[in-house]
């Protein structure tokens, strides 16, 4: 059980972050290819130049909590492997 739960907790936060970042990156690309400037704070395309703000700086709580969850998942997987390794095979 620990191995399965740990695997999910390890993988899903990274997948979620990649999906959210990819969606935003798609909006930024559409905006800049159309000749605009992406306003990272408002999340809209603008006609005036805007300051580029990193994803981590804008969503540090989300990124940090997802990475913490991933570490908890890695520890749970390790615990599950230790428990499973102590059992006889058969």
C-alpha positions as CSV (number, residue, x, y, z in Angstrom):
1,X,0.0,0.0,0.0
2,X,2.8,2.5,0.9
3,X,4.5,1.8,-2.4
4,X,1.4,2.6,-4.4
5,X,0.4,5.7,-2.5
6,X,4.0,6.9,-2.5
7,X,4.2,6.4,-6.2
8,X,1.1,8.5,-6.8
9,X,2.3,11.3,-4.4
10,X,5.7,11.3,-6.1
11,X,4.4,11.6,-9.7
12,X,1.1,13.5,-9.6
13,X,2.4,16.8,-8.3
14,X,5.1,17.0,-11.0
15,X,2.5,16.2,-13.7
16,X,0.1,18.8,-12.3
17,X,2.8,21.5,-12.3
18,X,3.9,20.6,-15.8
19,X,0.3,20.8,-17.1
20,X,-0.3,24.2,-15.4
21,X,3.0,25.6,-16.7
22,X,2.3,24.3,-20.2
23,X,-1.2,25.9,-20.3
24,X,0.3,29.2,-19.3
25,X,3.2,28.9,-21.7
26,X,0.7,28.3,-24.5
27,X,-1.0,31.5,-23.7
28,X,2.3,33.4,-23.6
29,X,3.3,31.9,-27.0
30,X,0.0,32.8,-28.6
31,X,0.3,36.4,-27.3
32,X,3.9,37.0,-28.3
33,X,3.5,35.4,-31.8
34,X,0.6,37.8,-32.3
35,X,2.9,40.7,-31.6
36,X,1.7,41.4,-28.1
37,X,3.3,41.4,-24.7
38,X,2.1,39.0,-22.0
39,X,1.1,40.5,-18.7
40,X,2.1,37.7,-16.2
41,X,0.3,39.4,-13.3
42,X,-3.0,39.8,-15.0
43,X,-2.7,36.8,-17.2
44,X,-3.7,38.7,-20.4
45,X,-2.1,39.9,-23.6
46,X,-1.1,43.5,-23.6
47,X,0.0,46.0,-26.2
48,X,2.7,47.6,-23.9
49,X,5.9,45.8,-22.8
50,X,5.6,44.0,-19.5
51,X,8.1,42.7,-16.9
52,X,8.7,39.0,-17.2
53,X,8.0,37.3,-13.9
54,X,9.0,33.7,-13.3
55,X,6.3,31.0,-12.7
56,X,7.9,30.2,-9.4
57,X,7.9,33.8,-8.2
58,X,4.2,34.1,-9.0
59,X,3.1,30.7,-7.7
60,X,5.8,29.9,-5.1
61,X,3.3,28.4,-2.6
62,X,1.9,26.0,-5.2
63,X,5.3,24.9,-6.4
64,X,6.7,24.5,-2.9
65,X,3.7,22.5,-1.7
66,X,3.8,20.2,-4.8
67,X,7.5,19.6,-4.4
68,X,7.0,18.8,-0.6
69,X,4.2,16.4,-1.6
70,X,6.6,14.7,-4.0
71,X,9.2,14.3,-1.3
72,X,6.6,12.8,1.0
73,X,5.8,10.4,-1.9
74,X,9.4,9.5,-2.3
75,X,9.7,8.8,1.4
76,X,6.5,6.7,1.4
77,X,7.8,4.7,-1.6
78,X,11.1,4.1,0.3
79,X,9.1,3.0,3.4
80,X,7.0,0.7,1.2
81,X,10.1,-0.9,-0.4
82,X,11.6,-1.5,3.0
83,X,8.5,-3.2,4.3
84,X,8.1,-5.2,1.2
85,X,11.7,-6.3,1.2
86,X,11.3,-7.8,4.7
87,X,8.6,-10.2,3.6
88,X,9.4,-13.7,2.3
89,X,8.9,-14.2,-1.5
90,X,6.7,-16.7,-2.8
